[in-house]
Amino acid sequence: MAFALGPRAQTAGIRLTAFETIGSTNAEALARVRAGERGPLWLATTHQSAGRGRRTRAWVSPPGNLAASIIQTIKAPPAVVATLGFAAGLALDSTLREIAGEGAASFALKWPNDVLADGKKIAGILIETETTPEGLAVVVGIGVNVVAAPDGMPYPVTSLAACGITASAEDVFAALSDAWLEFVTLWDDGRGFQQIRRLWLARAAGLGKPMAVRSGSVTLQGTFETLDEEGRLVLAEDGGRRMTVAAGEVHFGAAMSAGAA
Ligand code: BTN
């Protein structure tokens, strides 16, 4: 089956280039930005040979999974662009709920940018940027475990197939391209972030629960209280002190001790 945009993305004039295989859709998107592309343009594939994850990790995606990146030129300061990841998370979460239908799996958003199915990572988002004369070009890369989750990951992972959900990467992409349009429109170059934040919190994993956040060499432990107005995680320590974290790796439950290691 071939990749195609959803009906709303098509009507909006978004473009799409699909690849049978490619190193990384994010790397290709950034190369195109440097060559003058300003988007909105999706690049999509079911096979990456050099996928990139957050924190300079590799993103391993067995053939048949979805890897897609969208190039958007944003008229917002770089600090605001980080909040676009929450809009991307909502688009991805909405897509997976729509594809899965009622009751197939329980989806939730894990700060900052993961989607969980039944508590296991099923999708991730990597945002990279490039300054251009027209504004900040943002590449939002999205990986979804459709047919399989990679082996040997240091955290629990799953796939749509493992959740008993039959869908192809192309099905997921078509729904995602429409959901992306909905949430990026709501985000509105950052002006709509407070609404995005409320929607995100309503679908957040671990809200009000104990968690560990590893940020660089420091690990903080406390209760996940909320997101602040810039999308930073707010933790309440046992003594009542509040800490805000701009970037890090979250661990819940039994995995909290791994986060503290
Ligand atoms: C993460 O570490 O959770 C982020 C994973 C992002 C993976 C996607 S797959 C499409 C795009 N191309 C890449 O090389 N990475 C992103």
Residues whose N, C-alpha, C, O or C-beta is under 5 A from the ligand:
A	BS01	BTN	S24 T25 N26 A50 G51 R52 G53 R54 W59 L66 A67 A68 S69 G124 I125 L126 G141 I142 G143
